[in-house]
């Protein structure tokens, strides 16, 4: 019997996304938030909301290969250049600061464009 793999299962309705690409193309799913992990940005969480009303989180590091732009080495969190977006879970705007955290906000835009 072949092994069946599921990338993610909705905790509310049980809908399954067999591959990451299926999840990324699903128009019934949207990024609803971002929970930064300032110790390790890849361990931050993208919060998704399914049309059934359920939410779930997936680690940023599972998507970081989708971002091809610059990654800055210096963190600007709390500086005059910081807009504070990463401290607000529901704020998904691009951040204009040349900050170590900015690439995740760019990644969110990449994922949203894939969803159409």
Backbone bond lengths (Angstrom), bond angles and torsions (degrees), N, CA, C in turn:
res aa  C-N    CA-C-N  psi(-1)  N-CA   C-N-CA  omega(-1)  CA-C   N-CA-C  phi
1 X - - - 1.456 - - 1.538 108.18 -
2 X 1.346 117.43 129.42 1.471 120.08 -179.47 1.526 111.42 -69.64
3 X 1.326 114.80 148.12 1.458 121.14 178.52 1.515 108.48 -81.09
4 X 1.316 116.54 130.96 1.464 122.10 178.58 1.522 108.17 -100.63
5 X 1.326 115.74 127.93 1.452 120.95 -179.17 1.515 110.04 -110.10
6 X 1.304 117.01 138.14 1.456 122.86 175.00 1.518 107.87 -121.09
7 X 1.342 116.59 125.71 1.459 121.38 177.70 1.523 110.33 -67.63
8 X 1.342 116.19 -47.08 1.472 121.35 179.77 1.515 108.83 -155.48
9 X 1.315 115.03 145.28 1.463 122.08 176.92 1.519 107.80 -120.73
10 X 1.322 117.50 131.57 1.458 121.97 178.66 1.529 109.13 -65.17
11 X 1.331 116.62 126.63 1.464 119.23 -179.22 1.528 113.25 -69.52
12 X 1.332 117.25 -16.57 1.460 120.06 -178.41 1.512 113.13 -89.84
13 X 1.327 116.18 -59.06 1.467 120.09 -173.05 1.521 113.97 -104.39
14 X 1.339 116.70 -9.99 1.458 119.86 178.13 1.520 114.51 85.66
15 X 1.335 117.91 3.11 1.468 120.23 177.61 1.527 108.83 -57.12
16 X 1.337 116.20 138.59 1.457 120.46 -178.66 1.519 111.30 -113.89
17 X 1.311 114.76 138.84 1.451 121.93 171.60 1.523 105.19 -109.47
18 X 1.308 116.34 112.89 1.465 121.31 -175.33 1.527 111.85 -68.21
19 X 1.345 115.90 -36.83 1.463 120.87 -178.75 1.525 109.12 -130.90
20 X 1.310 115.30 158.87 1.462 120.49 177.43 1.530 110.15 -57.28
21 X 1.317 117.31 -39.13 1.460 121.55 -179.66 1.528 111.56 -60.56
22 X 1.325 117.09 -35.45 1.471 120.92 177.19 1.523 110.20 -63.71
23 X 1.307 116.24 -42.85 1.458 121.18 178.82 1.530 110.13 -64.44
24 X 1.322 116.71 -43.67 1.459 120.87 -177.41 1.525 113.26 -65.31
25 X 1.316 117.13 -29.21 1.470 121.12 -178.22 1.528 113.38 -91.67
26 X 1.311 117.45 -8.96 1.469 121.50 -175.51 1.529 110.85 -72.82
27 X 1.312 116.02 112.40 1.468 121.77 -179.48 1.535 112.25 -73.98
28 X 1.330 117.58 -9.94 1.463 121.98 176.88 1.525 112.05 -87.95
29 X 1.323 116.00 8.34 1.458 122.05 -177.21 1.523 108.00 -131.40
30 X 1.329 116.81 135.64 1.465 118.90 177.50 1.522 110.16 -139.41
31 X 1.326 114.32 155.29 1.453 118.85 174.83 1.520 107.24 -75.19
32 X 1.307 114.81 125.40 1.454 121.92 -174.77 1.528 111.88 -108.28
33 X 1.338 116.56 -13.10 1.448 119.38 -178.31 1.508 112.32 -177.63
34 X 1.315 114.35 172.24 1.461 122.18 177.24 1.522 108.32 -142.11
35 X 1.320 115.67 124.93 1.461 121.53 177.53 1.522 107.59 -108.19
36 X 1.320 116.24 104.62 1.460 121.30 -177.13 1.524 111.52 -69.11
37 X 1.312 114.83 145.79 1.454 122.61 169.65 1.525 104.91 -118.67
38 X 1.306 117.39 100.33 1.453 121.21 -173.48 1.529 113.37 -71.38
39 X 1.318 118.11 -17.88 1.463 121.15 176.41 1.524 110.89 -75.68
40 X 1.337 116.33 -37.92 1.460 122.33 178.99 1.524 107.55 -147.45
41 X 1.330 116.32 101.81 1.470 120.68 -173.79 1.524 113.00 -58.00
42 X 1.315 117.36 -33.50 1.465 120.47 178.66 1.511 113.42 -64.25
43 X 1.316 116.76 -20.81 1.461 120.79 178.85 1.528 112.31 -90.48
44 X 1.333 116.89 0.95 1.454 119.96 172.56 1.520 109.59 -62.05
45 X 1.306 116.74 164.14 1.462 120.66 -175.35 1.515 111.99 -118.37
46 X 1.324 115.26 132.38 1.458 121.65 169.28 1.520 106.06 -90.76
47 X 1.310 116.54 126.07 1.463 121.34 -178.61 1.528 108.17 -99.40
48 X 1.319 115.96 121.87 1.462 122.36 -178.68 1.522 109.86 -107.12
49 X 1.320 115.82 147.96 1.469 122.02 175.52 1.521 107.93 -122.62
50 X 1.327 115.99 123.51 1.459 122.36 178.25 1.526 109.03 -90.57
51 X 1.320 116.60 155.45 1.473 119.07 -177.53 1.526 113.46 -64.93
52 X 1.321 118.65 -10.74 1.470 120.69 175.51 1.527 110.78 -78.02
53 X 1.345 116.09 -9.17 1.464 120.90 179.87 1.516 114.41 103.68
54 X 1.312 117.34 -10.88 1.465 121.27 -179.40 1.525 111.21 -80.64
55 X 1.308 114.65 152.78 1.458 120.92 173.62 1.527 108.99 -123.34
56 X 1.320 114.40 152.20 1.458 120.96 174.76 1.518 108.22 -152.68
57 X 1.313 115.57 161.76 1.464 121.29 -177.55 1.511 110.80 -118.31
58 X 1.327 114.28 147.50 1.459 121.95 173.67 1.521 108.25 -133.35
59 X 1.300 116.12 144.83 1.455 122.19 -178.82 1.529 111.51 -64.82
60 X 1.314 116.27 138.65 1.467 122.27 177.26 1.524 110.46 -56.73
61 X 1.336 117.73 -37.40 1.454 120.20 -174.86 1.528 112.58 -62.10
62 X 1.304 118.49 -18.26 1.455 121.41 175.50 1.520 113.46 -76.43
63 X 1.327 116.60 -4.63 1.459 121.54 -177.39 1.528 113.04 -128.57
64 X 1.322 117.20 -5.55 1.465 119.38 -171.34 1.525 114.15 -62.53
65 X 1.325 118.75 -19.54 1.465 120.91 177.05 1.532 112.43 -69.12
66 X 1.322 117.64 -14.12 1.467 121.55 179.60 1.528 112.33 -78.57
67 X 1.325 116.89 -17.46 1.464 121.10 -178.58 1.519 110.04 -96.77
68 X 1.325 116.00 125.73 1.470 121.44 -176.20 1.523 113.21 -114.72
69 X 1.311 118.99 5.38 1.464 122.41 -175.91 1.514 113.52 -88.15
70 X 1.326 115.24 -168.89 1.467 120.12 -177.80 1.531 112.31 -71.08
71 X 1.309 114.23 148.40 1.460 121.83 174.15 1.529 105.57 -124.31
72 X 1.299 116.08 117.24 1.457 121.49 -177.38 1.524 110.12 -84.42
73 X 1.301 116.46 148.58 1.464 120.02 -175.84 1.525 113.50 -90.65
74 X 1.326 117.32 -19.82 1.459 120.40 -176.83 1.526 111.65 -99.51
75 X 1.322 116.22 131.23 1.460 120.76 176.82 1.522 108.80 -86.74
76 X 1.335 116.48 134.17 1.468 122.14 -178.78 1.529 112.19 -106.71
77 X 1.326 117.21 5.03 1.461 122.14 -177.31 1.525 110.98 -51.44
78 X 1.325 115.85 125.31 1.457 121.57 178.47 1.517 114.66 84.21
79 X 1.319 117.83 -5.36 1.467 120.99 179.42 1.530 109.73 -85.48
80 X 1.333 117.81 170.13 1.465 119.93 176.77 1.535 113.10 -60.95
81 X 1.330 117.45 -22.64 1.470 121.44 178.84 1.527 112.54 -79.95
82 X 1.315 117.66 -13.71 1.467 122.55 -174.68 1.529 110.87 -82.35
83 X 1.320 115.10 133.85 1.459 121.31 176.79 1.531 111.83 -92.60
84 X 1.326 117.38 -7.25 1.465 121.84 177.25 1.514 115.07 76.35
85 X 1.323 117.86 11.26 1.462 120.76 -177.22 1.531 112.45 -60.17
86 X 1.315 117.90 -39.18 1.466 120.88 -175.69 1.525 112.96 -68.45
87 X 1.301 116.66 -15.38 1.468 120.15 178.15 1.524 111.97 -89.52
88 X 1.336 116.32 -4.33 1.471 121.71 -179.66 1.525 108.69 -113.92
89 X 1.307 116.08 105.52 1.464 122.25 -175.28 1.531 113.50 -51.99
90 X 1.313 117.74 -38.08 1.466 120.89 -175.21 1.527 113.95 -88.60
91 X 1.317 118.26 -2.29 1.462 121.59 -178.70 1.529 109.60 -89.20
92 X 1.328 116.13 117.95 1.463 120.53 -175.26 1.527 113.32 -116.01
93 X 1.334 117.41 8.24 1.464 120.80 -178.69 1.522 111.83 -64.17
94 X 1.335 113.68 157.01 1.459 119.60 169.84 1.516 108.88 -64.68
95 X 1.304 115.77 147.94 1.456 120.36 177.41 1.525 108.31 -109.12
96 X 1.329 118.02 125.52 1.463 120.11 -178.74 1.532 114.57 -77.11
97 X 1.326 118.41 -9.17 1.467 120.83 -179.03 1.529 110.11 -70.06
98 X 1.311 115.71 142.61 1.470 120.82 175.15 1.526 106.60 -86.18
99 X 1.314 113.61 76.83 1.457 123.34 -170.28 1.526 109.98 -120.25
100 X 1.305 115.84 152.31 1.457 121.84 176.87 1.536 111.65 -54.85
101 X 1.319 116.85 -30.57 1.466 121.74 -176.46 1.534 113.67 -83.03
102 X 1.314 118.18 -14.89 1.467 121.85 -171.30 1.524 113.61 -62.22
103 X 1.317 118.60 -31.23 1.462 119.98 -176.55 1.530 112.33 -62.52
104 X 1.326 117.19 -31.48 1.468 119.32 179.92 1.522 110.03 -66.46
105 X 1.313 116.90 -38.03 1.464 121.07 178.71 1.529 109.87 -67.66
106 X 1.312 117.10 -34.94 1.474 121.33 174.55 1.531 109.51 -66.29
107 X 1.328 115.99 -41.56 1.465 120.89 178.84 1.529 110.90 -59.35
108 X 1.303 117.49 -40.65 1.473 121.25 178.13 1.522 109.76 -58.24
109 X 1.333 117.07 -41.29 1.468 120.38 179.44 1.525 110.77 -66.93
110 X 1.321 117.41 -38.95 1.468 121.54 177.50 1.521 109.77 -60.16
111 X 1.319 116.89 -46.66 1.468 120.88 -179.79 1.519 110.34 -63.84
112 X 1.315 117.58 -43.18 1.474 120.13 179.47 1.524 111.60 -62.32
113 X 1.325 118.26 -36.54 1.477 120.89 177.61 1.523 110.85 -67.36
114 X 1.318 117.98 -33.95 1.466 121.37 179.06 1.524 110.05 -65.50
115 X 1.308 117.07 -28.73 1.455 121.44 -178.61 1.528 111.84 -79.33
116 X 1.324 116.79 -13.02 1.469 121.43 177.17 1.418 114.96 84.80
